[in-house]
């Protein structure tokens, strides 16, 4: 009888441990899926032919740079910086959504950026601005210039001047990690 009770206790303990592990794995998968769904780790902005384009997907952004147009978009006339038409370039998955689109939510301040945020902004001046925080990107969008920066002439994919935007917290450091990320994103390694 003691062996039977001992076996039942061991089986119950094993089931409890397995249940806890299964719950932990499910919780981690849910958190990972939520982070993927947010899509708040990057943002790309382009001023082109009087319109202001915003992307949350690198592939869509790259297609736009090649073709000069997007397959799917949401357009808001006069809502961009300085009254420009604002165009959100959308992915196939986002085209039917009426809410929950990362580029729109981040641009409008409704979605915070991930800790490992990466952003690019292409101005009509031919410069390519690179960001490690969404706040720095918003500041440059608002003011039109980056007060703290590290500039490399002819370092862009097509020989553009690349401006790595800094802030008060990192203004005295060369942005080595951001430079490496820019090169990796743009296939320049």
HUJOHU-V530237 format. One record per run of one state. SS is the DSSP state (helix for helix, strand for strand, loop for the rest). FROM is the first residue (numbers start at 1). TO is the last residue. If there is no record, write none. Layout:
ss: <SS | SS>
from: <FROM | FROM>
to: <TO | TO>
//
This chain:
ss: <loop | helix | loop | strand | loop | strand | loop | helix | loop | strand | loop | helix | loop | strand | loop | helix | loop | strand | loop | strand | loop | helix | loop | strand | loop | strand | loop | helix | loop>
from: <1 | 2 | 39 | 42 | 49 | 51 | 56 | 58 | 68 | 72 | 77 | 81 | 84 | 85 | 91 | 102 | 108 | 118 | 123 | 128 | 132 | 134 | 144 | 148 | 153 | 162 | 167 | 176 | 186>
to: <1 | 38 | 41 | 48 | 50 | 55 | 57 | 67 | 71 | 76 | 80 | 83 | 84 | 90 | 101 | 107 | 117 | 122 | 127 | 131 | 133 | 143 | 147 | 152 | 161 | 166 | 175 | 185 | 189>
//
